């Protein structure tokens, strides 16, 4: 007379082993009368459902991390099942995050960037592979922003700021001179300026960006000294050096990025003053972003 495992339905002939050789269920339990039938029935139902889920996930096709001589049991499989479920949850959250990121950037570009043609078809998140940052966000001059994204995502604000300045010089073709002329700023690609601004704003949750600096500068009617005091570039009567900046999220609003000066806040880069550099960048941003303000404050 044959006997079947109540969990995985594996058949057995007498003598029946103590535990199922396939799922590890205690077969001797089924040959005796337990004291608490209701509790044991719940335990059996749970084991059946767990086994069915394992078959649905086709775990038998996964390479086990243990020796092939050891038979697979529920005790071996359950931890891996929990790990897989956690990975699925994390993957779902990551995909939702990427979809939100994609939607936000496309909305930003459609709303503010007059120079970028959005008539092309953009792929959805499902069309991107794990190296999504190598081709996104967009650039008019073929810049790969993945390194900057990694620095900002890690919260390495100082390195991200230094790298942002290197990108600006590269885009403006002024790496050798290490500073920008007003005409370079006036011709800076809109798409890349908006991308740099958006990345800083996104990863700092609105604390660091050209937009936040621009708003403060505008509200102060273009008063550079008051602006520097508010964003933390000037303490009392002293203009601080670059190394004295606060490269943490405890910094004042608009503290980063630094694009108007490099060594000390009272000195510009090249043959222009920092207030002129900053005003030029904000003017370019206002043109690229098409703000609702009718005029930009003059310095």
Rosetta blueprint (number, residue, H / E / L):
1 X L
2 X E
3 X E
4 X E
5 X L
6 X L
7 X L
8 X L
9 X L
10 X L
11 X E
12 X E
13 X E
14 X L
15 X L
16 X L
17 X L
18 X L
19 X E
20 X L
21 X L
22 X L
23 X L
24 X L
25 X L
26 X E
27 X H
28 X H
29 X H
30 X H
31 X H
32 X L
33 X L
34 X L
35 X L
36 X L
37 X H
38 X H
39 X H
40 X H
41 X H
42 X H
43 X H
44 X H
45 X H
46 X H
47 X H
48 X H
49 X H
50 X H
51 X H
52 X H
53 X H
54 X H
55 X H
56 X H
57 X L
58 X L
59 X H
60 X H
61 X H
62 X L
63 X L
64 X L
65 X L
66 X L
67 X L
68 X L
69 X L
70 X L
71 X L
72 X L
73 X L
74 X H
75 X H
76 X H
77 X H
78 X H
79 X H
80 X H
81 X H
82 X H
83 X H
84 X H
85 X H
86 X H
87 X H
88 X H
89 X H
90 X H
91 X H
92 X H
93 X H
94 X H
95 X H
96 X H
97 X H
98 X H
99 X H
100 X H
101 X H
102 X H
103 X H
104 X H
105 X H
106 X H
107 X H
108 X H
109 X H
110 X H
111 X H
112 X H
113 X L
114 X L
115 X L
116 X L
117 X L
118 X L
119 X L
120 X L
121 X L
122 X L
123 X L
124 X L
125 X H
126 X H
127 X H
128 X L
129 X L
130 X L
131 X L
132 X H
133 X H
134 X H
135 X L
136 X L
137 X L
138 X L
139 X L
140 X L
141 X L
142 X L
143 X L
144 X L
145 X L
146 X H
147 X H
148 X H
149 X H
150 X H
151 X H
152 X H
153 X H
154 X H
155 X L
156 X L
157 X H
158 X H
159 X H
160 X H
161 X H
162 X H
163 X H
164 X H
165 X H
166 X H
167 X H
168 X H
169 X H
170 X H
171 X H
172 X L
173 X L
174 X L
175 X L
176 X L
177 X L
178 X L
179 X L
180 X L
181 X L
182 X H
183 X H
184 X H
185 X H
186 X H
187 X L
188 X L
189 X L
190 X H
191 X H
192 X H
193 X H
194 X H
195 X H
196 X H
197 X H
198 X H
199 X H
200 X H
201 X H
202 X H
203 X H
204 X L
205 X L
206 X L
207 X L
208 X L
209 X L
210 X H
211 X H
212 X H
213 X H
214 X H
215 X H
216 X H
217 X H
218 X H
219 X H
220 X L
221 X L
222 X L
223 X L
224 X H
225 X H
226 X H
227 X H
228 X H
229 X H
230 X H
231 X H
232 X L
233 X L
234 X E
235 X E
236 X L
237 X L
238 X E
239 X E
240 X L
241 X E
242 X H
243 X H
244 X H
245 X L
246 X L
247 X L
248 X L
249 X L
250 X L
251 X L
252 X L
253 X L
254 X L
255 X L
256 X L
257 X L
258 X L
259 X L
260 X L
261 X L
262 X L
263 X L
264 X E
265 X L
266 X L
267 X L
268 X L
269 X L
270 X L
271 X L
272 X L
273 X L
274 X H
275 X H
276 X H
277 X H
278 X H
279 X H
280 X H
281 X H
282 X H
283 X H
284 X H
285 X H
286 X H
287 X H
288 X H
289 X H
290 X L
291 X L
292 X L
293 X L
294 X L
295 X L
296 X L
297 X L
298 X L
299 X L
